[in-house]
């Protein structure tokens, strides 16, 4: 994976906030927003699954002029009434604990974006490459596994294969984890636009919420996979299956353990994963 400092940020443009909506309930401790930006640069073309860079104005630590973060476009880009491109960003307000001081700090980019109001402008860069490219064969099976705001690239990807491409015949399986049903972004009572695809014969989505009693306990995504281990592992072994993974770093470790159990050993899974990567049938967006 490329490092953030390796990205070219010279192609800068502004985006104006057309709408910012909280997509988790007000009662939830998790604040996630769907932010629609109007791009103030004509002729700029976006595709589902691409990312844009957000440049938060400084000054910042170490004298940096900007704080740079990547966000995946969370919907199929469209043109607004003005003819300018509209893109959606799915942003979770985050904070972290400093390992040395023990103090809590707000995430710079996420809090900056979540605090924006309608009409505010933000400096962007990109767009950057598509992490999840649809297979050329519409009979190919697709296995998607994500957690938290990792749903963003999948939301755009699912719309792309069913709406833009159409006629998808391969199996499409989405495993998505959150702390509770209320945090199932785009899949809860307030926002359930993925339900639009439940009537597609090839599409099934499996929600994984934690059955554990404490808020900070791990999400049970591994259990959801194990409950359907036979189908999941059959797909992984099928040479026409493409696997897509999105979420925080811990998702990768959790999946390696879950798949190693299905494979029968860590070594067997590592071999199969290497084959998927070599065949360009494994793609991931890790935040």
VENFEN-V378024 format. One line per field, one symbol per residue. phi: phi as a letter, one per 20 degrees, with the letter a starting at -180 (. if undefined). Layout:
phi: ???
This chain:
phi: .fegfefedfedbdcdfeaccfddggfefedccddedeeebfneddcgnfdceddefefcgmmffcddbecffebfgcdeffnefdcdddcdfcbbdffeemeecffffffgffefdgnfdceccofdgefdefgfefefecddcbbmfffgffgffffffeefemmfdffccddcdbfbgfefgmcdfeccffffdfefgedbccecdfeefdgefffefffffffdgffffffffffdeddccbqfgffffffgfffffffoaffffgffffffffeldccbcde
